[in-house]
Amino acid sequence: MTGWWQRLRQRPFELELLISAGLLLFAGLGAVIVGRGEPVQWVDLAIAAAFIGLFLSMSLALALRGWGEDPIMLPLAAFLASISMIMTRRLEPDLALRYGDLYGSIALKQVIWVLLGAIVLGIVCFVPWRMRWLKHYRYSWLLLGLGLVAIAAVFGVERNGARLWLDFGPFQFQPVEMLKILLVVYLATYLDARRDLLERGAFRIGRLALPPLPYLLPLGAMWGLTIALIIIQKDLGAALLFFVIFLAMLYLVTRRVSYMMAGLLAFAVGAAALYPIFGHVRVRFDAWNNPWADPIGGGYQIIQSLYALASGGWAGTGLGMGDPTAVPESHTDFMFTSIAEELGFVGAFGILICYGLLALRGYQIAIQARDGFAQLLAAGLTTAVVAQALIITAGTTNLIPLTGITLPFVSYGGSAMLINFAMIGLLLRISAHAAPAQLS
Amino acid sequence: MINRTTARIICLLAAAGVLTYGMLQPIEADVRWIASLWLTAPLLLIAARLWMPPLPRGFAHHIQNLALVIGVGFVLIALQLLRQQFIRADEIYRFAYTDPQSGQTTSNVRPVIEALRVQRGKMFDRNANLLVDTRIAPGNYAVRTYPLAQRYDPRAFGHVVGFFSPRFGQSGLEATYGPYLDGERDRLKQLQDALLGHPPIGDDLQLTIDAQLQHAALQILGGRSGSIVVIEPRTGAVLVLVSCPGFDPAGLAFDPSAERSAENERIDSYWRGINSEGAGQPLLNRAVQGRYAPGSTFKTITAVSALEHVREARPDEIDCPNTRETEAGAPPVVNALENLANLTGNPTDLERVYAYSCNTAFAEYALRLGGDRLAETARRFGIVSPRDPAVAPMADLQSIASLLYVDAGFLDRPAALADTGFGQGQLLVTPLQMAVVAAAIANDGIIMQPYLVDRVMRPDGTVVRQTQPRALRRATSSAIAARMRDLMRAGVSYGFGKAADAVPGVAVGGKSGTAEFPCPTLEQPGRLCAHAWFIAIAPVEQPRFAVVVMIEGGGEGSGAGAAAAGQVMSAAFQFIVP
């Protein structure tokens, strides 16, 4: 009788944080709706209620089950998703006005994606499946991911010069997002299985010390995969992200900085070799190096982004008061710029802090995980989310060449939202230290 | 061995130094800032590593390192945001880049949109007729409208009110009174508007222009290129300022609520049209920015100078021969008409040579006076030498100064001095300046600052700025001004300006001018054409109006010029109640 009450009382923090995220959603949606002078519609209330209800009941369920999952991850994801829903609601009319009715329903779609994402998270958390399955079927996962990407490369639709999408009528699916999670799973099993080999160190040919073969082979394969992504799919962002994830996980196993450096160098050499050959690499690099060299062509997007950032100032223009859609892709790749314009430096910094907290908790989960595989998996998943956030925020603020990937949980987009929630679900599963032994 | 704390502090100080250097870089040198930002990354990493408690080598240790790298990455982005959004935000916001090759400009669209939302102030004529208004279009965009077009030809007003275009900029009063029309407000009011989301409302302008007379002046020009200016001599208020060909400012007013591409196409084609060859440069405000030889109207200034220096110039001891030699090798000065002495008499006096516009007589006056005396008189009337500071005659519109000559030392040559004396030489004078000369003589020798904006009013009716008529300087003595009015009356009553005597019961005074300029054709390479000028004042006893008419290639000033001036005068007496 006291058992469930006890368990509920052990998890008040998550509930409180979720309620804060819900309040933010109400306040933000309210500001957008009132600011536009629209009447509040039942749809808006239903959306907010569904969101809060779903996340709160999930939190309650987690508490009642009492497996001791991390209490911060879920509210962080909910918070970022709230920002996403507020911003898509705010951008929708401006986008429709500027670029046509194609964007007429992105707010509602995004809400559906967030709710579906939460359901995916629920499935990962609550359906009793064994972590071992991930290990056992590793090649199936990898082949599934690569197969999907290959299908997209052949049959996909091209958008903004990159062929990343599979077209399913009203919805488009981006298999490369799927590949992200599958790759982390595969790498975690592969690297964990060869941990001893890798730790043993270099083998030598004369005076030249080379990394061990189990390092060289996957490194070569990864390098090949990323370069192939750049060449075939023109997806610079995913290539960079995959390589960063791979290097981070490799570093955790080999514990050698030099391998990481060598890997980065190899990526740089690959990119440099592609620079003169491939227009899309060149355009991105030149736009970063000097956006003003081609202000109405290659540099257009980044210049618009810099103007948007500057007009935000420290406190922002206020929701609905700026002109974020002047930047192309303001709802996807440049969502961070839109937030920085309307919510200012303070708002953008807040978003950065959220990802920082996510990294902190994710790596803590990794440290506390029970076995080497879970450790690597948690570290890999965390790195995947956080590095993606880093790459796109650094790109949109012109700190590094811009590569088109989404801002996790915040950018508009369905596949990314589902996969990100699934990754958070996996992290929660790993952090469930009180879970029954046969399930972990 | 340096201890950890010291090393950490050194790293942090170095990072701070590099960052400060980067933040101080101008926004054009963004590369240097990015480079210094990247340079701080290893420093921050080392500092953070030293700050963290050392962990035993193992998984946790490496996770910590990984987390530090990620953390430093976020710090770099935060620093980048700090610069872009806070420290350099204003400069970046306003940064406009002009491509050195194509001349194409890239700038932030937000200030433009902001400007499109400003409900710019209205403009009224002197009788409170609404000339320019602002309509609020759907989407809270403000669109310039021109109610004046309902009653008058809008092309008569284009140069005065100016166009307002987010693409092509502003001209006329839209440009010079932009800050008022945008709405000068105190900071509290600005903050209030910003917080409540009110579109800012600009101040209204009450002009000195009489819309009816302005319209009539354009009709009088009848499509001929040229200008007409009417000034109220006692105040300097500009009643008419017309330059032909004109343009319709509505042709360039962007309506953001209309279909964008069609609207852009409409404005583009209008812009191309008024800038095309053969359109006659409608955007040039000839009245204040066109410089021409003044022809015989300049004899007014030579006459003033002669009256001021009676001993040297001996104004009433003059003759009017058909030709007058000036220096060896130079062609002699000739009169426009043969045997003009039959009309003036021989010998004769200043009044008669002025009324019959005798070139040889005024060449002689100039030679008697010498270049310095003539230049000194001209300068007081606002026609300056190249070495004098060039002061724009009017602040309300972009206007340019008038020149007595161009090349240094030009007046040292007797032939050049003689030519200048009767209005040729290198003289370059704007119609506005000649109107000021006429107004000075009408106003007892005192030049009043010409102005177009009488009053600036807030939307609530409070007056922000009221123009007080301001005496700039005395151009000549009251007595000489009175004498000059008699001379001008003579020019109209019996001289070559009779056509200007068009107002019954009112004594009009005036002086014609025929400024020759080469206009070669294939058949006649040496052909000369003439700009027709006329300056007029009325009534001569106590003038209410000073008028200048200038018609490009209009022929004889005594013909087309005088006739047009007479029409303007009679319209002025008809429309403007004292």
Contacts between the chains, C-beta under 8 A, distances in Angstrom:
chain1	res1	chain2	res2	distance
A	35	B	197	7.8
A	248	B	66	5.7
A	251	B	62	6.5
A	251	B	65	7.9
A	251	B	66	6.7
A	252	B	59	6.8
A	252	B	62	5.2
A	252	B	63	6.8
A	252	B	66	6.8
A	255	B	57	7.2
A	255	B	62	5.6
A	289	B	31	7.1
A	290	B	30	7.8
A	290	B	31	6.9
A	292	B	97	5.1
A	292	B	106	7.4
A	295	B	97	5.8
A	295	B	99	7.1
A	295	B	104	7.9
A	295	B	106	3.9
A	296	B	104	7.1
A	296	B	106	6.5
A	303	B	106	6.5
A	304	B	109	7.9
A	306	B	84	6.4
A	306	B	92	5.9
A	307	B	92	6.8
A	307	B	93	6.9
A	307	B	108	4.2
A	307	B	109	7.4
A	307	B	110	6.7
A	309	B	81	7.0
A	309	B	84	4.4
A	309	B	85	5.3
A	309	B	89	7.7
A	309	B	92	7.5
A	310	B	84	6.1
A	310	B	85	6.7
A	310	B	88	7.5
A	310	B	89	4.5
A	310	B	90	7.6
A	310	B	91	8.0
A	310	B	92	3.7
A	310	B	93	4.3
A	310	B	108	7.5
A	311	B	89	7.6
A	311	B	93	5.4
A	311	B	108	7.0
A	311	B	110	5.1
A	312	B	85	5.3
A	312	B	89	7.6
A	313	B	85	6.0
A	313	B	86	6.9
A	313	B	89	5.4
A	314	B	85	6.3
A	314	B	86	4.9
A	314	B	89	7.9
A	321	B	197	7.2
A	322	B	110	7.8
A	323	B	109	6.9
A	323	B	110	5.5
A	323	B	113	6.1
A	326	B	109	5.2
A	326	B	110	7.2
A	340	B	81	6.6
A	340	B	85	6.4
A	344	B	85	6.7
A	345	B	81	5.5
A	345	B	82	6.7
A	345	B	85	4.2
A	345	B	86	5.6
A	348	B	81	5.4
A	348	B	85	7.3
A	349	B	78	5.8
A	349	B	81	6.7
A	352	B	74	5.1
A	352	B	77	6.1
A	352	B	78	5.8
A	352	B	81	8.0
A	355	B	74	6.7
A	356	B	70	8.0
A	356	B	71	6.6
A	356	B	74	5.3
A	359	B	67	6.1
A	359	B	70	5.1
A	359	B	71	7.2
A	360	B	67	7.0
A	363	B	63	4.9
A	363	B	64	7.8
A	363	B	66	7.0
A	363	B	67	4.9
A	366	B	59	7.8
A	366	B	63	5.7
A	367	B	59	6.8
A	367	B	60	4.9
A	367	B	63	5.5
A	375	B	59	5.9
A	379	B	63	6.2
A	379	B	66	7.1
A	383	B	66	7.1
A	383	B	70	7.5
A	386	B	70	5.5
A	387	B	70	7.2
A	390	B	70	6.8
A	390	B	73	4.7
A	390	B	74	6.8
A	390	B	77	7.2
A	393	B	77	5.1
A	394	B	73	7.1
A	394	B	76	7.3
A	394	B	77	5.7
A	394	B	80	7.8
A	397	B	77	6.1
A	397	B	80	4.8
A	397	B	81	6.3
A	397	B	84	6.5
A	398	B	30	7.6
A	398	B	34	7.3
A	398	B	80	7.7
A	399	B	34	6.7
A	399	B	37	7.0
A	399	B	76	6.3
A	399	B	77	6.3
A	399	B	80	5.2
